[in-house]
Amino acid sequence: MGSIYAVLGNHDSHDMVPAFENLGAHVLINETNIVKARGEQLILTGTDDVHNFFTENAPMALRAAPDGFKIALVHSPELAQEAADNGFDLYLCGHTHGGQICMPGGRPILTHLNRHENLSDGLWKYEEMLGYTNPGAGTSVMPIRFFKRPEITRFTLRHQLA
């Protein structure tokens, strides 16, 4: 089993970090961690929640990440442009609950995003970077979902030989 990495969301507090870390999760707060396995490495950069608690430290962390296969862990898709501009390959986020309350067919009524509303759900591509906005398993504000199923996603990364 691999390591567990986490980032804080808009309902989380920095006071929660020690509890997460006591459970074995490494909480990335505007920082990069290099994960090495089988002679390969992944560059993981995680930011604080940029929707409600934006500081310049979040885009600075993306700019400071070294070269390599880079994954951005950001609570919302709102830093997609900054991550793409800094050579990230994969962007993983949530925040929107996939809309949580959607029109038939899954079009979100509300995304709670200040920018990149078109990246509010599922798999997407921004310039050369792939991204995924997870709808999550819970709800926010109202304990209901319409036309948006809850989801816990597991990604398996594989090295592709050139």
C-alpha positions, 0 to 999 in steps of 0.5 A: 500500500502506498502513501496517503496524501491530503489537502485541506478543503473549504470546510477544513481547518489547519487545526485538523492537520495533526489528526490527519497526520496521526492517521498516517496522511501527509497533508500538503499545504502549499508544498511539494513532495517527491514520491519515489518508487521502483526507480521512478518519481512523482512530483506531488504539489498540494495547495491550501484551499484556494476558493475561500482561503486564497493566498499567493502561496498556492500559485507560488507552490505550483511555480516552485515544483521541480521538473518531472511528472507533476501532479497538482492536488488542489481542493478546487479546479480554480488553479488549473491555468497556473498548474498548466502554465507550470508544466503539471501533467495531472490536476486532481480536485473536488470542491464542487461535489460535481454540482450536487444538484444538477439538471437531468443529464448532470449539468450542475446548477451551482458549482461554487467556483470563481473561475473555470466553471466548465471544470466542475465535474469529471475528466477534463483537459486544460491545454496539455494537462489532464484533470479530474474533478471528483464529485465526492461522497458527501454533500454540502449545505443541503444533504441532498443530491439530484442527478449527481451520484456520489463517488470515491475515485481510485486512480492507478498510474502506470508508466508508459514506455516511449 
